Amino acid sequence: MIVLLFISLLIFFALSIPIAVSLGLATSLVVWYGDVFSLQVVAQQIFNSLNSFPLMAIPFFILSGYLMQSGGISERLVHFASTLVGHITGGLAMVAIITSMFFAAISGSGAATTAAIGAILIPAMIAKGYDVKYASANQAVSGALGVIIPPSIPLILYGIASNTSVGDMFLAGILPGVFITGTLLIAAYFVAKKRGYVGVEKSSLKEVFVSARKAILSLAMPIIVLGGIYGGIFTPTEAAVIAVVYSFIVGVVIYREIKIWELADIFKKSAVTTSIVMIIIGTAGLFSFLLNRLGVPGMISTFFLEITTSVVVFIILVNILLLITGMFIEAAAAILILVPILLPIATSLGIDPVHFGIIMVVNLAIGLITPPVGINLFVAMQISNIKLATISRAIIPFVIILFVDVLILSFIPFLSTWLPSLG
């Protein structure tokens, strides 16, 4: 049955059937053919996978992200970041990275971050003389910060799948997100130094102050949301609702960038994105349930522990596995499938579940910029009008940087566990 499950899954993937549908079809086929349990259980398990109060945070964070994306937030953040670092060598590349970090703390989505910031900065970088391949790759990798810096949908899913506090996972994502941002800024500086990408005119203190004042409402949202969670004022799910209300007021009432008649399109996009994510969660939960019934997690655990009982070797193997998985499977599905398999092994070796969650999420964030599934690549290439093969070659140095970052985060747990330990 296990062989049939994975062979059928690979066949469905090869036929370009969507991941969610492939997981559901492969599982249903094994259930029907192998009489593992009643087909009625298929529907029940999909429902059970979705029947979770913390999961309600996902549609609200998605909606708040679309509201922020359409509400004039990105332009104000870009201007603010430009006044801060735009004059430095490689300034525009740094603006893309810093703005993406800010926007990631608002949208929680890698693709949304790439689209909102890239639509402004990729053309600006090209006009300033940056190579189109580098500009596109830089924005795609900056957008990956959207799934690392809280609030983040993958962090929510890991918290649910591992029975770990979502608030702790949000806290754990802050320092790794800032650390990765720092490494990307250093890389941008040296690339610009080598290629002669000069900065823009330095802004005066008054211009910095004015841009900060205009962006203050945008920057305040993650403070309100995360501060409310960690202050015990509301749960992550309630925080997502607060984010929607705040985004609506800022975009419609204060900035007035969103017109009332545009809300229908925003709600439609949010509903479609939510549906896609929820279908993946439901079928991935069903797939995980079948794996447990077939005893796959125990087999894999035994296999790993027979190979090694070394924490170092296990972490290296897991990083390689997750890097390859992220290239082919969407992050939400990968988390829900792999957490029940890998987390028990990790905890048996003494690895903190929060730390392991950051290892998983950062690895899967790399999947956003690696073909064939890397959605950030597709968003960036659409903006810059280049081919996938072209941007894929340009992204290789960034993948190497991020993988080194992952290894550092893997072997320095302090970066992931310090903030949660203060709570």
C-alpha angles and dihedrals in degrees: 000000000000091000091049091049096054097037091052090047092052091048091052090048090050089052088056092243109161115267095244093051092044092054092049095046095046092049094046091048092055092045091050097042099038098037088226091156138331118300086234087071089063091068092040093053093047088053092046091051090057097039096094130118095214089055088065087075091070100068091044094050089047090052093047089050092055091046091051091045091055098036101078093262097125095053092052093046092049091051092048093049090046092056089051103047108358093105095057121096104277088016098154092051088051090048089055091051097045094043090050089052090053093044091046088060087057106038103030089207128108095204093047091050092049092048098044097045098030093056087064105032106037092062090041092052093047091049089052091056101266116147108259092228093053093044092052095045092047091054094045092053092044089054089058087073085075092080096043105047113067138286088052130159094216089052089053091049093048090050090053096043093047098037088239124143110270088210090057090049090051090052091046092055096057102075095039089050092051091044093052090046088055094052091050091050091052091049091049091053095052094044090050091047090053096044098037099245102164126198129248125257113301115256122233122241088254091055090049090051093048093049091047090051091051092048097042095098090051092049092046096063099075089044091054094043098044094036090054092051096047092040090058092241095123141356123254089259092052088045089058090056090048088052091055093049092046093047091049094050093046096045100039106027107026107027092024090207092129117067119210092244090055092061092079091061091046091051090047093052090046092050092050093048091046091050092052092049094045094049088053091049092049098048093039088053090051090049091051091049091055092047089055092048090052092048095240097142091055092049092050092045091053090047093052094045091049090053095048145339090200115118091209094054092044093052092049091049091047092050091053091046093049093045091054092042092052090056092062109021129057114249097246093054093043092053095048093046100042103037095071089049103042105029096067089053091047094050091046087058091050099256114149111245091226092052091047090051091057090049089054097045096046091048091050090047086064086059087068089068102036123084143268095035100018101129094187089061092055092048093048094045091051090054095047096034097230131134126266092241090054097051091040091062091047092051096058096089090050092051089053091050092049093047090053087049089052092052091050091049090046095055098036102058090173090080090060103033105038099081095043089050090060092061 
